[in-house]
């Protein structure tokens, strides 16, 4: 493997780790907010009330968290592409 290949391999591994660390906390919080949203929906269905679909603070937070998860996953995918490039370089 060439020196450039090694640099790409190490950089790719670093990007994967960085992407994972950047994604982990927002993803956990997003799952907790989704669970709370499902609980509210079940409660309101049980109560027989009509659910208001307007924007709430929780829905805005979920959008922000989804964006952060997508960015972290994108960083990880760039790392995977760097590793693939390093492995296929000759």
C-alpha positions as CSV (number, residue, x, y, z in Angstrom):
1,X,0.0,0.0,0.0
2,X,1.3,3.5,-0.9
3,X,1.9,6.2,1.7
4,X,-1.2,8.0,0.4
5,X,-3.2,4.9,0.9
6,X,-2.1,4.7,4.5
7,X,-3.1,8.3,5.0
8,X,-6.5,7.7,3.5
9,X,-7.0,4.6,5.6
10,X,-6.1,6.3,8.9
11,X,-8.1,9.4,7.9
12,X,-11.1,7.2,7.0
13,X,-10.9,5.4,10.4
14,X,-10.7,8.7,12.1
15,X,-13.8,10.0,10.2
16,X,-15.8,6.9,11.0
17,X,-15.0,7.3,14.7
18,X,-15.7,11.0,14.7
19,X,-19.0,10.5,12.8
20,X,-20.1,7.8,15.3
21,X,-19.3,10.0,18.3
22,X,-21.0,13.0,16.7
23,X,-24.2,10.9,15.9
24,X,-24.5,8.9,19.2
25,X,-25.9,11.5,21.6
26,X,-28.4,13.2,19.1
27,X,-29.7,9.8,18.0
28,X,-30.3,8.7,21.6
29,X,-32.2,12.0,22.4
30,X,-34.1,11.7,19.1
31,X,-35.3,8.2,20.1
32,X,-36.4,9.5,23.5
33,X,-38.4,12.3,21.9
34,X,-40.0,9.9,19.5
35,X,-41.0,7.7,22.3
36,X,-42.6,10.6,24.2
37,X,-44.4,11.6,21.0
38,X,-45.8,8.1,20.6
39,X,-46.9,8.1,24.3
40,X,-48.7,11.5,23.8
41,X,-50.4,10.1,20.7
42,X,-51.6,7.0,22.6
43,X,-52.9,9.0,25.4
44,X,-54.8,11.4,23.2
45,X,-56.2,8.5,21.2
46,X,-57.3,6.9,24.5
47,X,-58.8,10.2,25.7
48,X,-60.6,10.6,22.4
49,X,-59.2,14.1,21.8
50,X,-58.1,15.4,18.4
51,X,-54.4,15.8,18.2
52,X,-53.1,19.2,17.1
53,X,-50.5,18.7,14.3
54,X,-49.0,22.2,14.6
55,X,-45.3,22.7,15.2
56,X,-44.2,22.3,18.8
57,X,-40.9,22.7,20.5
58,X,-40.4,19.0,20.5
59,X,-41.0,18.7,16.8
60,X,-38.5,21.4,16.1
61,X,-36.0,19.7,18.4
62,X,-36.6,16.4,16.5
63,X,-35.9,18.1,13.2
64,X,-32.6,19.6,14.5
65,X,-31.6,16.2,16.0
66,X,-32.4,14.4,12.7
67,X,-30.2,16.9,10.9
68,X,-27.3,16.3,13.4
69,X,-27.7,12.5,12.9
70,X,-27.6,12.9,9.2
71,X,-24.5,15.0,9.3
72,X,-22.7,12.5,11.6
73,X,-23.7,9.6,9.3
74,X,-22.5,11.6,6.3
75,X,-19.1,12.0,8.0
76,X,-19.0,8.3,8.7
77,X,-19.8,7.5,5.0
78,X,-17.0,9.8,3.9
79,X,-14.7,7.8,6.1
80,X,-15.9,4.6,4.5
81,X,-15.3,6.1,1.1
82,X,-11.8,7.1,2.1
83,X,-11.0,3.6,3.3
84,X,-12.5,2.0,0.1
85,X,-10.3,4.4,-1.9
86,X,-7.3,3.5,0.1
87,X,-7.9,-0.2,-0.4
88,X,-8.5,0.0,-4.1
89,X,-5.5,2.3,-4.8
90,X,-2.4,0.8,-6.3
